[in-house]
Amino acid sequence: MIICSPCLLYDDENHIWKFYVTDNRELVYSIMYNEDKWTKEKKIDNEVIDFAVSLDINNKICIIYSVKLGELKYCVWEVNNWLGKTIYTFENKHYEMSELTVITIHKSINIFFIAKNNINKINCSLIHLCLNKDGSIFNTIDTIPFQKDIFSHYEVQRLENDNLSLIFIRGEKNEVVLNFIEYRNNKWSNPKRLYGIIGSNVNFYTLLHLDNINIMNLSKEGPLYLLEHVLIEPDGKMKNYKVHETSYKPTNFCLVEIKGILWSMWSEGENVFVSSFKDKWSEPFEYYTETTDKFLKYKYLSLSDKNNDIKCRYVLGTNSFEIKLVLPTYTNNDHTSDLSKTNKVDKKVTLDSTVEKAKNNLQEEILILKKENRDLKKELIDLQIKYQQKLRVIEESEDNFFRLTTAKKKAEEKLSIIAEIQKTSMEKLKVMEVEKISSTVLLDELTNKSQELANEYEGLKKQKISKSNVISELENKLQELTSEKESLRQDLDFEKSIGIVDRIFKKRS
């Protein structure tokens, strides 16, 4: 199941909007108009896969979200109500759209997402959909290998000149390669290889800071996880910095600019660590809060003047009714942070300097104890991991045995059925052989009978010819007799005439 990050939005009236997808795939929201008071949760739509919150060309809150059956929808907050429509539909209903990003430039809305075919799960398509007054432009940027456990297959940033830069992954041999591509004058450039990352569990995140593209990489080599920072200057020059190395997998990592200072932050279990950047990264330290709530990675968008000093697309915060954001402060003296300072989504906590100094002493002791506790936790986690690994081996063996036993039983049942079919087939074959012999004898008899009839026919044919000859001879004889009869009749008539004449002459005489 695709994990969809919740979103926090501060509007221009300092109200706080919270958007998220529930476990049953409902897109919902609530609003904090007053301090520590959220409105009742309201539903926007069902069967939602992913969403992105942005501002439309009229500076109104809008949501782009994908649903099942390959649909991409758009809705805008209008007169205290959501007005929506479908803006794109895949003809192939097996497609699923995730990792949505929306960037509005002037009167164009640029939508990016990953399109994955649930039948062909090997590759996915990186899509750019541009909506403007003239219609829509659909671009397939590239086909890339689908990574199951990756947070994002791509990262897109709006540059100062209103161009777009996009970094995406490709798999090449034994490494994951990051590629750079730029959108200028409504056209994408050819992809350019930046660098490759060797290892497993590869993830990355980007942020623009001081006109530089900052990339945070996560990878694992052997038992250690490595967080690295790659800085790309406007002229293309790249610099690499090591941020952190640990045996415990960092999660929810991101980059945040706070009052002009670049910060990295991540989770290790229930603990959150931060580090600041000034020519190099400071030693990571645990971010202290008085809460035990789990931390989440929130999509972040602010229109409030109170949050102008915060620039990021994601930020860490507690998963509780009273959301607290991880927003450390920087001091030039020791390149560390004010560990006690947390930020509620509704207001900033300000501390008196005297109280702050008093707390710093306690915090140093807390840090030492937390470090010792963290080391013990890591040892315990390592043991738990080894134990779980052994359990998985046992479970896998049991599962394999069960599968093999089941497969053997099914194979035996199939063999029994095949044997029965073979027996029936042999019996049918014997019957067919007997029928074949009978048919052969019958065929011979019919052949002989046919030959006899043919011979008889030939004899009758000859008789017919002979009789025809006799008939012809008789007809000729009849014709001769008829002619002879006619001649005799004529002679008779002549004799009769002569006799009459003679009698006449005798009477006269």
Legacy VTK file of the C-alpha trace (Angstrom):
# vtk DataFile Version 3.0
C-alpha trace
ASCII
DATASET POLYDATA
POINTS 509 float
0.000 0.000 0.000
1.281 3.434 -0.949
1.883 5.665 2.072
0.499 9.154 1.586
1.976 11.924 3.766
-0.473 14.271 5.529
-0.374 17.996 4.745
-0.378 21.163 6.875
-1.387 24.464 5.290
-1.284 27.892 6.932
-3.633 30.248 5.110
-3.285 34.047 4.876
-5.580 34.457 7.906
-3.309 32.272 10.061
-5.810 29.409 10.062
-4.350 25.926 9.917
-5.657 23.278 7.515
-4.851 19.613 7.952
-5.371 17.209 5.039
-4.787 13.466 5.189
-5.928 10.116 3.819
-7.523 7.722 6.298
-6.852 3.983 6.519
-9.969 3.290 4.431
-8.736 5.676 1.689
-10.938 8.698 2.452
-9.450 12.145 1.786
-10.460 14.317 4.754
-9.596 17.690 6.272
-10.107 19.793 9.383
-9.358 23.444 10.187
-8.016 25.144 13.298
-9.652 28.576 13.461
-8.989 29.115 17.143
-6.211 28.059 19.456
-6.118 24.302 20.157
-9.524 23.717 18.562
-10.003 21.771 15.355
-13.219 21.603 13.370
-14.970 18.292 12.835
-13.292 16.085 10.254
-14.948 16.417 6.808
-14.649 14.086 3.832
-13.677 15.252 0.329
-13.678 11.957 -1.634
-13.291 8.173 -1.447
-10.796 5.647 -2.894
-7.979 8.233 -2.815
-4.431 7.068 -3.541
-2.449 10.315 -3.184
-2.970 14.079 -3.110
-1.169 17.409 -3.292
-2.323 20.785 -1.939
-1.495 23.978 -3.803
-2.843 27.369 -4.872
-4.595 27.884 -8.184
-4.093 30.844 -10.544
-6.525 32.879 -8.418
-4.599 32.120 -5.204
-7.343 29.805 -3.922
-6.652 26.572 -2.111
-6.887 23.616 -4.492
-6.292 19.906 -4.220
-5.082 17.588 -6.958
-5.687 13.957 -6.055
-5.742 10.550 -7.674
-8.321 7.814 -7.161
-8.597 4.194 -8.201
-9.355 3.217 -11.817
-6.790 5.696 -13.165
-8.545 9.028 -12.468
-6.923 12.358 -11.592
-9.229 14.910 -9.964
-9.121 18.608 -9.147
-11.096 20.541 -6.554
-10.908 24.155 -5.332
-12.172 25.826 -2.151
-14.974 28.087 -3.303
-17.560 29.783 -1.040
-16.890 27.420 1.862
-17.263 24.388 -0.339
-15.139 22.118 -2.521
-15.901 22.269 -6.241
-14.255 19.526 -8.240
-13.952 17.740 -11.570
-11.963 15.002 -13.271
-9.029 16.433 -15.238
-7.409 13.256 -16.597
-8.302 9.581 -16.962
-6.159 6.656 -18.105
-7.943 4.459 -20.635
-6.211 1.524 -18.983
-7.946 1.270 -15.590
-5.022 -0.712 -14.139
-2.911 2.457 -13.809
-2.329 3.975 -10.382
-1.084 7.539 -9.868
1.053 8.430 -6.853
3.760 10.844 -5.646
1.747 13.881 -6.755
3.439 17.277 -6.940
1.790 20.529 -8.059
3.613 23.731 -9.058
1.702 26.778 -10.315
3.603 29.142 -12.615
1.639 32.210 -13.725
-1.496 30.783 -15.376
-0.203 27.226 -15.781
-0.666 24.390 -13.307
2.109 21.808 -13.576
1.225 18.394 -12.172
3.773 15.623 -11.726
3.116 12.020 -10.736
4.261 8.448 -11.035
1.999 6.215 -13.150
2.316 2.545 -12.268
0.577 -0.297 -14.067
-0.558 -2.776 -11.418
-0.154 -5.614 -13.935
3.394 -4.655 -15.004
4.977 -3.760 -11.666
8.577 -3.660 -12.875
8.602 -0.164 -14.378
6.638 3.042 -13.916
6.268 6.264 -15.893
7.243 9.752 -14.730
4.475 12.044 -16.030
4.179 15.832 -16.385
0.690 17.233 -17.020
0.500 20.975 -17.750
-2.919 22.684 -17.514
-3.468 26.164 -18.970
-6.126 28.224 -20.736
-5.339 26.513 -24.048
-5.927 23.035 -22.661
-3.512 20.428 -21.371
-0.089 19.085 -22.350
0.783 15.480 -21.424
4.490 14.595 -21.246
5.999 11.229 -20.409
9.379 12.338 -19.086
10.866 8.870 -18.727
10.189 5.235 -17.909
12.002 4.306 -14.711
12.329 1.179 -12.562
9.749 0.971 -9.800
11.327 0.972 -6.319
8.985 -0.515 -3.729
10.466 1.056 -0.577
11.506 4.440 -1.959
9.833 7.597 -0.628
9.994 9.401 -3.949
11.174 8.437 -7.432
11.689 12.098 -8.328
12.005 15.621 -6.899
10.969 18.785 -8.767
11.820 22.405 -7.932
10.741 25.753 -9.311
13.800 27.837 -10.152
14.134 31.601 -9.779
13.670 32.110 -13.554
10.355 30.158 -13.474
11.985 27.164 -15.096
11.611 23.742 -13.540
14.378 21.392 -12.480
13.689 17.729 -11.921
15.884 15.000 -10.455
14.835 11.385 -10.853
16.307 7.924 -10.372
17.370 5.255 -12.814
18.740 1.834 -12.064
22.046 1.025 -13.786
23.861 -2.230 -12.997
24.666 -2.236 -9.257
23.880 1.405 -8.492
21.047 3.888 -8.402
21.733 6.847 -10.682
20.356 10.344 -10.118
19.557 12.202 -13.334
18.913 15.901 -13.879
16.483 17.390 -16.403
15.207 20.961 -16.920
11.967 22.422 -18.321
12.496 25.559 -20.430
10.152 27.184 -22.952
7.591 24.381 -22.621
10.191 21.725 -23.480
12.170 19.225 -21.434
15.899 18.934 -21.945
17.724 15.639 -22.384
18.444 13.839 -19.074
21.892 14.389 -17.609
23.556 11.956 -15.234
24.522 13.570 -11.936
26.022 10.714 -9.930
25.435 7.146 -8.830
24.706 5.773 -5.372
25.991 2.301 -4.470
24.179 0.296 -1.844
20.637 -0.568 -0.819
17.734 1.340 0.779
18.430 4.347 -1.478
16.259 7.443 -0.959
16.728 11.134 -1.632
15.183 14.564 -1.060
15.922 18.009 -2.558
15.547 21.652 -1.547
16.536 24.969 -3.135
18.681 27.120 -0.848
20.658 30.226 -1.857
20.142 29.339 -5.565
21.781 25.981 -4.935
20.101 22.616 -5.399
20.641 20.613 -2.220
20.201 16.835 -2.340
20.041 14.643 0.748
20.923 11.000 -0.021
20.256 7.939 2.077
21.962 4.629 1.343
23.123 1.502 3.143
26.424 -0.300 2.708
26.946 -3.275 4.941
25.492 -2.654 8.426
25.692 1.171 8.236
23.271 3.756 6.879
24.778 6.903 5.390
23.204 10.344 5.043
25.018 12.515 2.513
24.507 16.029 1.212
25.242 16.937 -2.405
25.256 20.670 -3.198
24.835 21.656 -6.858
25.759 25.270 -7.632
24.135 27.261 -10.490
27.195 26.639 -12.697
26.802 22.871 -12.234
29.679 22.394 -9.806
28.923 19.734 -7.187
30.169 19.409 -3.604
29.687 16.422 -1.327
29.284 16.442 2.468
28.818 13.670 4.995
25.888 14.368 7.338
25.515 11.271 9.484
26.395 7.586 9.714
24.423 5.137 11.859
23.497 1.473 12.251
19.866 2.443 12.831
17.832 3.215 9.695
17.006 6.953 9.381
13.431 7.662 8.289
11.392 10.772 7.494
14.537 12.691 6.525
14.181 16.112 4.928
15.837 19.517 4.454
14.373 22.723 5.924
15.487 26.335 5.679
14.788 28.262 8.890
15.776 31.951 9.060
18.243 31.475 6.225
19.936 28.429 7.818
19.801 25.016 6.164
18.822 22.156 8.485
18.628 18.421 7.997
16.347 16.347 10.209
15.397 12.691 10.438
13.928 10.069 12.732
15.665 7.093 14.297
12.925 5.089 15.939
11.013 7.449 18.234
13.860 9.964 18.373
14.402 12.940 16.047
17.864 14.227 15.126
18.829 17.541 13.537
21.963 19.093 12.107
22.707 22.563 10.704
24.844 23.496 7.720
27.392 26.309 7.538
30.258 25.288 5.239
29.950 21.898 6.957
27.360 19.946 8.872
27.289 20.193 12.648
27.407 17.114 14.828
23.851 15.678 14.844
21.992 15.963 18.119
18.692 14.691 19.393
15.874 17.213 19.213
14.388 17.441 22.662
10.642 17.672 23.171
8.491 17.038 26.177
6.181 14.776 24.184
6.358 11.055 23.516
4.172 11.290 20.418
5.301 9.687 17.185
6.769 12.032 14.564
5.443 12.172 10.997
6.634 13.760 7.780
4.131 16.470 6.762
3.710 18.177 3.436
4.052 21.867 4.260
2.549 24.959 2.649
2.210 28.419 4.230
0.613 31.693 3.127
0.981 33.242 6.590
3.361 36.140 7.176
4.275 34.552 10.511
5.990 31.666 8.743
7.991 33.607 6.152
11.237 32.467 7.788
10.434 28.781 7.063
11.050 27.361 3.577
10.464 23.704 2.872
8.119 21.260 1.208
8.192 18.740 4.056
8.651 19.139 7.792
8.605 16.793 10.779
5.891 17.090 13.381
4.139 15.102 16.081
1.169 12.918 15.273
-1.182 14.241 17.917
-4.077 16.619 18.440
-1.648 19.385 19.423
0.797 19.158 16.538
4.319 20.297 17.296
6.727 20.971 14.444
10.456 20.274 14.610
11.840 23.796 14.063
15.229 24.239 15.740
16.983 27.610 16.033
20.625 28.380 15.265
23.220 30.219 17.339
26.440 31.460 15.787
28.470 30.983 18.949
28.647 27.227 19.151
26.928 26.042 15.959
24.326 24.201 18.033
20.665 24.590 18.536
18.235 25.691 21.169
17.057 22.173 22.027
14.134 23.194 24.130
12.466 25.303 21.516
9.507 23.631 19.809
6.938 25.150 17.540
3.226 24.504 17.863
1.210 24.765 14.698
-0.859 27.490 16.302
1.800 29.702 17.948
5.577 30.058 18.636
6.952 29.414 22.084
9.174 32.237 23.309
11.393 31.753 26.331
12.974 34.194 28.631
16.767 34.291 28.247
17.319 33.654 31.950
15.135 30.578 31.915
16.887 29.486 28.745
20.313 29.512 30.371
19.013 27.577 33.335
17.503 24.947 31.083
20.685 24.610 29.033
22.517 23.144 32.034
19.777 20.614 32.552
19.701 19.859 28.899
23.398 19.007 28.823
22.791 16.414 31.531
19.711 15.215 29.660
21.728 14.899 26.467
24.356 12.768 28.212
21.700 10.522 29.711
19.818 10.382 26.398
23.029 9.451 24.597
23.680 6.606 27.037
20.035 5.579 26.733
20.269 5.775 22.950
23.366 3.570 22.914
21.577 1.015 25.067
18.519 1.236 22.812
20.701 0.624 19.779
22.248 -2.443 21.424
18.779 -3.661 22.325
17.548 -2.942 18.815
20.494 -4.841 17.325
19.688 -7.824 19.539
16.013 -7.536 18.642
16.915 -7.368 14.975
19.065 -10.514 15.275
16.274 -12.220 17.209
13.693 -11.171 14.621
15.993 -12.345 11.846
16.263 -15.771 13.464
12.511 -15.835 13.980
12.043 -14.940 10.316
14.401 -17.760 9.312
12.394 -20.199 11.433
9.096 -18.838 10.125
10.369 -18.980 6.563
11.507 -22.600 7.129
8.109 -23.501 8.575
6.388 -21.715 5.724
8.601 -23.527 3.211
7.875 -26.883 4.879
4.150 -26.165 4.864
4.283 -25.033 1.229
6.288 -28.127 0.244
3.933 -30.423 2.180
0.920 -28.778 0.578
2.578 -28.918 -2.834
3.390 -32.625 -2.322
-0.224 -33.374 -1.340
-1.529 -31.473 -4.359
0.993 -33.266 -6.603
-0.121 -36.669 -5.249
-3.765 -35.738 -5.838
-2.901 -34.656 -9.367
-0.978 -37.914 -9.975
-3.979 -39.916 -8.751
-6.265 -38.007 -11.082
-3.794 -38.446 -13.954
-3.574 -42.203 -13.253
-7.367 -42.485 -13.309
-7.518 -40.516 -16.527
-4.786 -42.722 -17.998
-6.733 -45.882 -17.039
-9.916 -44.544 -18.601
-7.977 -43.508 -21.684
-6.464 -46.990 -22.067
-9.900 -48.580 -21.861
-11.200 -46.172 -24.452
-8.157 -46.924 -26.598
-8.875 -50.667 -26.485
-12.496 -50.079 -27.481
-11.319 -47.852 -30.302
-8.856 -50.545 -31.492
-11.678 -53.135 -31.614
-13.869 -50.650 -33.413
-10.961 -49.994 -35.793
-10.647 -53.717 -36.618
-14.397 -54.004 -37.163
-14.310 -50.959 -39.327
-11.453 -52.424 -41.391
-13.383 -55.667 -42.008
-16.492 -53.734 -42.899
-14.479 -51.557 -45.203
-13.050 -54.611 -46.997
-16.540 -56.054 -47.385
-17.869 -52.812 -48.727
-14.914 -52.602 -51.116
-15.584 -56.100 -52.457
-19.294 -55.355 -52.778
-18.494 -52.154 -54.563
-16.253 -54.055 -56.992
-19.001 -56.622 -57.620
-21.528 -53.867 -58.284
-19.056 -52.212 -60.625
-18.560 -55.464 -62.530
-22.319 -56.009 -62.657
-22.749 -52.500 -63.918
-20.213 -53.101 -66.666
-22.079 -56.288 -67.665
-25.425 -54.486 -67.761
-23.801 -51.752 -69.733
-22.604 -54.258 -72.337
-26.055 -55.878 -72.432
-27.596 -52.502 -72.980
-25.247 -51.866 -75.891
-26.010 -55.314 -77.389
-29.764 -54.790 -77.017
-29.434 -51.382 -78.553
-27.744 -52.950 -81.567
-30.557 -55.517 -81.888
-33.141 -52.789 -81.635
-31.314 -50.874 -84.345
-31.247 -53.933 -86.591
-34.959 -54.545 -85.962
-35.749 -50.919 -86.668
-33.795 -51.165 -89.945
-35.626 -54.392 -90.816
-38.946 -52.756 -89.978
-38.023 -49.860 -92.164
-37.211 -52.233 -95.048
-40.463 -54.095 -94.574
-42.388 -50.867 -94.387
-40.774 -49.744 -97.669
-41.469 -53.100 -99.244
-45.068 -52.966 -98.077
-45.475 -49.528 -99.571
-44.020 -50.711 -102.899
-46.348 -53.671 -102.914
-49.310 -51.475 -102.130
-48.381 -49.189 -105.018
-48.058 -52.187 -107.337
-51.413 -53.447 -106.164
-53.019 -50.072 -106.733
-51.491 -50.032 -110.234
-52.767 -53.522 -111.029
-56.204 -52.537 -109.808
-56.131 -49.474 -112.070
-55.123 -51.503 -115.081
-57.937 -53.992 -114.364
-60.543 -51.254 -114.231
-59.307 -49.772 -117.490
-59.374 -53.192 -119.117
-63.001 -53.748 -118.063
-63.998 -50.351 -119.360
-62.398 -51.034 -122.720
-64.091 -54.507 -122.859
-67.515 -52.948 -122.230
-66.991 -50.404 -125.013
-65.984 -53.054 -127.398
LINES 1 510
509 0 1 2 3 4 5 6 7 8 9 10 11 12 13 14 15 16 17 18 19 20 21 22 23 24 25 26 27 28 29 30 31 32 33 34 35 36 37 38 39 40 41 42 43 44 45 46 47 48 49 50 51 52 53 54 55 56 57 58 59 60 61 62 63 64 65 66 67 68 69 70 71 72 73 74 75 76 77 78 79 80 81 82 83 84 85 86 87 88 89 90 91 92 93 94 95 96 97 98 99 100 101 102 103 104 105 106 107 108 109 110 111 112 113 114 115 116 117 118 119 120 121 122 123 124 125 126 127 128 129 130 131 132 133 134 135 136 137 138 139 140 141 142 143 144 145 146 147 148 149 150 151 152 153 154 155 156 157 158 159 160 161 162 163 164 165 166 167 168 169 170 171 172 173 174 175 176 177 178 179 180 181 182 183 184 185 186 187 188 189 190 191 192 193 194 195 196 197 198 199 200 201 202 203 204 205 206 207 208 209 210 211 212 213 214 215 216 217 218 219 220 221 222 223 224 225 226 227 228 229 230 231 232 233 234 235 236 237 238 239 240 241 242 243 244 245 246 247 248 249 250 251 252 253 254 255 256 257 258 259 260 261 262 263 264 265 266 267 268 269 270 271 272 273 274 275 276 277 278 279 280 281 282 283 284 285 286 287 288 289 290 291 292 293 294 295 296 297 298 299 300 301 302 303 304 305 306 307 308 309 310 311 312 313 314 315 316 317 318 319 320 321 322 323 324 325 326 327 328 329 330 331 332 333 334 335 336 337 338 339 340 341 342 343 344 345 346 347 348 349 350 351 352 353 354 355 356 357 358 359 360 361 362 363 364 365 366 367 368 369 370 371 372 373 374 375 376 377 378 379 380 381 382 383 384 385 386 387 388 389 390 391 392 393 394 395 396 397 398 399 400 401 402 403 404 405 406 407 408 409 410 411 412 413 414 415 416 417 418 419 420 421 422 423 424 425 426 427 428 429 430 431 432 433 434 435 436 437 438 439 440 441 442 443 444 445 446 447 448 449 450 451 452 453 454 455 456 457 458 459 460 461 462 463 464 465 466 467 468 469 470 471 472 473 474 475 476 477 478 479 480 481 482 483 484 485 486 487 488 489 490 491 492 493 494 495 496 497 498 499 500 501 502 503 504 505 506 507 508
